[in-house]
Each structure stands twice: as structure tokens, then as C-alpha cells.
Amino acid sequence: MVMGELIQETEVLVIGGGPGGYAAAFRAADLGLDVTLVDLSDRPGGVCLHRGCIPSKTYLFVTELMYDAAQAGSMGIMFDTPRIDLHGLRAWKKQVVDKMAGGLVSLADQRGVQLLKARVEFEAPNRVRLHGSDVSHIKFRHAVIATGSHPTMPPGLVLKKGGRLMNSTGALELPDIPERLLVLGGGYVGLELGSVYATLGSRVTVVEMMDRLLAGVDTDLVKPLQRRLDNLFDAILLNTKVSGVQEQENGVAVTFEGDVAESRQTFDRILVATGRKPNTTNLGLEHTGVELDDRGFIKVDEQMCTTADNIYAIGDVIGGMMLAHKATREGKIAAEVIAGQPSAFDVRAIPAVVYTDPQIAWAGLTEEEARAARRPVKVQRFPWKFSGRATTMNAAEGLTKIIVDPETERILGMGIVGRDTEGLISEGVLAIEMGALAEDMALTIHPHPTLSETEAEAAEIFTGTATHILNKKSS
């Protein structure tokens, strides 16, 4: 250390200000600990708030309005063709993000959490160096690593400033509405952002190496979305990979290999949505005793503790489902363990949502997982064409299904595709966490007419008491 450098001490140092990081910092402060939160940005929120979840859902909501306006004609309501103001869209997104980020700064201040903007590098198991801050070093008793992840680029592809290739971050800047957009990757990021651009006017082509979209999601949940995307997108190329990309003055020439009629096509832009990697490099972890697995993720136990007993890690940087709500729970657990409370990550179900239209949500055991493990299950489905509320919303393409243990009748999993499944799935999560039986859900009175009734009726099929579908034996 250089003479004159400012050294600070704190009980808990949180590195990374995303949903996991600020949740850990706020919970630790609520438990009476002295907390410093350091992030590369000057306001908390991380990728989720500033360059991910919130911006994408802001745009998705807008495009959902556009879709509803177009469909309203069949209900006797006519709207003019929408006029898209890209500047206004960007301004609305910025307004949403700024409001939420300002709220987090205020909450940090009210809790006494110190916020610092800097890049962090470990110098020892109890000390870090800050790059780009007036505070040069921080000594800590405990640290929580919440540095998140970043989009990956396939070999041979390079992002260039002003270029025609974008990752999810670049796509959310909404630089323009390209006439032809190629989306690499048929996962949820590619389908969500592809839906945004397609609704705004781009001719979107999705290319996916696998034989289906959304690998890992049960196929019966994906089918209604696939039918919608077949109409929304210009093309969906499965069992296909990109073997060549060449940026030209008037576009990007792309060469395909696989199930595609035209092996060479030109696009105005390419959105790369092929996965994410943990932010574990350049952290100085070699000075801490923190171990990584063979994929670069930090190893932790159920209390979020790394192989260094005073350093914890949470969120994308430890792998698993890269979801904000998972990171939030892990952040609270790390804070509670540091404060001496008996806390551990022992959840039975982590909900996941694909915010396309229709949405897909699931939690707990999936049919594909049960089949792969050769685990016996009973499954029942309630199609939304029998739902009064779905019919009033012109959303009858949906489906609600429940997966139960054949011996105990306990609910092991739930999957839903349709409108507003983001809110519906929470009942399934609670049922799984509480060890509820299908009968418990069936006997719970649900309001009518609502989409939540589909959960009750799916459960009633198990008990033979369903009203709006002929009852049959469980399969």
C-alpha cells in the first residue's frame, strides 16, 4: 500500500449491487451490521434493473399493449395503427429505471448502507483494493461476492462499437428497428427480445441448434408459444447453426448449416443470446482461498459460504438458475448467517417465468425431469379453453398443469402457459413449499371468474370434482 491511501474498515463488504447484492446489504443492515456496498455503477440495481429484467419487461409490456390493440378489432373496438416513437420508448424505459434506482439509493441511505462506486480486487482474505474510488482499500470481517454474470459471445463473433452485432444489453438500448433481425439462441432472452423487435416492426429470424425452443421447459407448455411465434416471427430455424458471419456495408451476411432452405442470408442486425458466464475474473480470488468449479462458478454451501469461511457468494456468480429472485433469497441467507442466525438455502421450488406472449411459468419438478429420472408422477392438465375468464380475455390458448406424487398426492410441480402466468405461479410455489396435496388446492375456494381458477380445476381433476371439464382417471 502507498502512503496516504485511504483505508476503511467495515463489518460486511458486499461486492455487486444487483438484486442479490443489495438484498444482502439491506438485510445485514437491518440486523444491525455495518455494511458497505461497492458496485461498478453509482446506483444499485445491477444488470437486472439497469440492463436486463426491468428494461426488457418495460418494452414487453408496451408491445403487449400493441398486440392487444390489434386484437381488439374482433371485440368491436378499433384503434389506429400505432405510431412508434423510439425516443419516447427509450425515455419511458429510462424513467422506469431511474425511479427504481433512486428508490434503492434512498433505501440504502435510510438503512445506513454506504454506497461506493469502484472495481474491487481482493488483496487478502480480509482486504480489498478499490479501483476508481477515493477509498483505496477496505478491510472487512465478512464479504459477500455478488458480481453477477455477463452475456457470452460464440467463437469468432466480436462486439464492436457501432457494429451490427448486439448482445442483450445492446438490444435494450433500442438503437433502431432493423428491417431484418437475426436472433442467435432460442432461449428466453432471445424469444423475449425477439418478440419486442418483431412487434415493433422487424422481420425476425430465430436460429437454434437444438430441435426445439426453450430447452428444458416441458413441450406442452412451449407449444402455444411456438404457435404464436410462428405467426410473429419471419422464421424459426431449428437444428441449425451459424457457420459464418461477415459484416458488410449494407448488412451482415450469415451462412447457416442445418435444416434451412437458404444457407446464406443477409440481415441488418444480429442479436446474440446464447448464454451467460460468471463475473469471477480479475477479482483477485487467488488471494482469498475461494475455489471455483470447472465452469468458473464460485463453490458455496447451503449457507452461501465459500471455501474461505468469512467470504460468501450469491446469485449468478455461483451458477444454478440465473434468476433475480433466487439471488435475492441467497443474499438474505448470507446476511443472516453472517449475523449468526440459523439460515440456509433449502427451497423446494424456484419459479421461472418467460415473459413472452403467452407467458410460460413453472416451478418445482417438471415432467421432463421426472421422465429423465424415471420418477413416477401423475399429471393433470386444465386447458384454458374451458376457462370463463380466459375466454373473456381472448386468451383461451393457455394451459395449467399440476404434477403430483402418485402415492402421497403431494404437489411436486406446476406449469402454466397463458396470460399473466407470472402471478399465477406463486400459488404453485407455495403449495410445493408447504407440502400441499392436490386435494388442498382443489378444496381452496378460488374467485370466479379468474385465471387462478384454472389451478383449482386442474387440482380437481385429481379428486374427480372438476366442473368445467369431464372428469377422468389420473394418467
C-alpha positions, 0 to 999 in steps of 0.5 A: 500500500502507498502512503496516504491511501485511504483505508476503511474498515467495515463489518460486511463488504458486499461486492455487486449491487444487483438484486442479490447484492443489495438484498444482502446489504439491506438485510445485514443492515437491518440486523444491525451490521455495518455494511458497505456496498461497492458496485461498478455503477453509482446506483444499485440495481445491477444488470437486472434493473439497469440492463436486463429484467426491468428494461426488457419487461418495460418494452414487453409490456408496451408491445403487449399493449400493441398486440392487444390493440390489434386484437381488439378489432374482433371485440368491436373496438378499433384503434389506429395503427400505432405510431412508434416513437423510439425516443419516447420508448427509450425515455419511458424505459429510462424513467422506469429505471431511474425511479427504481434506482433512486428508490434503492439509493434512498433505501440504502441511505435510510438503512445506513448502507454506504454506497461506493462506486469502484472495481474491487480486487481482493488483496487478502482474505480480509482486504480489498483494493478499490479501483476508481474510488477515493477509498483505496482499500477496505478491510472487512470481517465478512464479504459477500461476492455478488458480481453477477454474470455477463452475456457470452459471445460464440467463437469468432463473433466480436462486439464492436462499437457501432457494429451490427452485432448486439448482445442483450444489453445492446438490444435494450438500448433500442438503437433502431428497428432493423428491417431484418433481425437475426436472433442467435439462441432460442432461449428466453432472452432471445424469444423475449427480445425477439418478440419486442423487435418483431412487434415493433416492426422487424422481420425476425429470424430465430436460429437454434441448434437444438430441435426445439425452443426453450430447452428444458421447459416441458413441450406442452407448455412451449407449444402455444408459444411456438404457435404464436411465434410462428405467426410473429416471427419471419422464421424459426430455424431449428437444428441449425447453426451459424457457420459464418458471419461477415459484416458488410456495408449494407448488412451482415451476411450469415451462412447457416448449416442445418435444416434451412432452405437458404444457407446464406442470408443477409440481415441488418442486425444480429442479436446474440443470446446464447448464454451467460458466464460468471463475473469471477475474473480479475477479482483477485480470488487467488488471494482469498482461498475461494475455489471455483468449479470447472465452469468458473462458478464460485463453490458455496454451501447451503449457507452461501459460504465459500471455501474461505469461511468469512467470504460468501457468494450469491446469485449468478456468480455461483451458477444454478438458475440465473434468476433475480429472485433466487439471488435475492433469497441467497443474499438474505441467507448470507446476511443472516448467517453472517449475523449468526442466525440459523439460515440456509438455502433449502427451497423446494421450488424456484419459479421461472417465468418467460415473459413472452406472449403467452407467458410460460411459468413453472416451478418445482419438478417438471415432467421432463425431469421426472421422465429423465429420472424415471420418477413416477408422477401423475399429471393433470392438465386444465386447458384454458379453453374451458376457462370463463375468464380466459375466454373473456380475455381472448386468451383461451390458448393457455394451459395449467398443469399440476404434477403430483406424487402418485402415492402421497398426492403431494404437489411436486410441480406446476406449469402454466402457459397463458396470460399473466402466468407470472402471478399465477405461479406463486400459488404453485410455489407455495403449495410445493413449499408447504407440502400441499396435496392436490386435494388442498388446492382443489378444496381452496375456494378460488374467485370466479371468474379468474385465471387462478381458477384454472389451478383449482380445476386442474387440482380437481381433476385429481379428486374427480370434482372438476366442473368445467371439464369431464372428469377422468382417471389420473394418467 
